[in-house]
Amino acid sequence: MKKICCMLGAVLLLVTSSRAQDDPVEVRNANKDQPFEEKGFKKENLFTGGGVTASFYSGGSVLGVSPVLGYKINDYLDGGIVLNYVFNGARDVWGTNDRLKQHVWGPGAFLRAYPISFLFVQAQFEENFTNERYTTSTSSPVPSYKVNARAPSLLLGGGYSTGRIKGGTTFFYISILADVLKNWNSPYVDKRYDDYGNKKPVIIPVIRAGVNVGLFQGRYGRY
C-alpha cells in the first residue's frame, strides 16, 4: 500500500502545483455587476465516471466496474484515483462440472495527457488483490484449491475520446493499455512457462471504454 500512497500523493501534489497554471474561471459576483476571478481549487474541474467490463463466453463470464474521481489539472492534463473490481466465473475448466471463481479488486491512480482534444496518453498505477477458488469434480485432474495474491501494475498506453474541449470534462473514451511490470500475479498477464519450466508472463492488452462526467459545472457562470 506504500506504493499506492506515494502515487496518490504525487497526483495531489501535481494538482496543487498546477493551480497557478490554470486559466482563472470568471464567476459572477452577486453584489456587483462585474464578474471576479476565482483562483485556487475549482470544484467545476472535478469529474467522475469510469468504465464497465462485460464479457461472456462458452462456460463463463467476466464482469467488472472501475469508478473514478478525477480533477482537470489544466487544459491538457487530468489526474485522479480509480477503484477496480472484476469477477471472472467459469465452469468445465479442466473437467466436467468443475468451477472457477476469481475476484480481483484494488485501488489505483492515473494521469492522462491530451496533446489533442480527442487523443490522450495515460499512465495508471494499480495495486490489485486476487482471490481465486477452484472447486474440482470427479473428472478433473486438478484438485480443489484457493489462492490469495496481490500484485502491482503499471498500465501505459493511450486512447481516443469524443472531445475534451477547453473548460469541459464530460466525454466518452476508449483506451488500450499494457501492464509493463508483468508481475506473475497481475490480472493483466497470461501465465506461461518456457521450455525449462521457468515462469514467463505475457502481457495481455487491456481495452477499456467509459465516460467522464463533469461535476459542479452548472453552478458557475462562465464568460
Secondary structure, 3 states (H helix, E strand, C coil): CHHHHHHHHHHHHHHHHCHHHCCCEEECCCCCCCCEEECCCCHHHEEEEEEEEEEEECCEEEEEEEEEEEEEEECCEEEEEEEEEEEEEEECCCCCCCEEEEEEEEEEEEEEEEEECCEEEEEEEEEEEEEEEEECCCCCCCCCEEEEEEEEEEEEEEEEECCCCCCCCCEEEEEEEEECCCCCCCCCEECCECCCCCECCEECCEEEEEEEEECCHHHCCCC
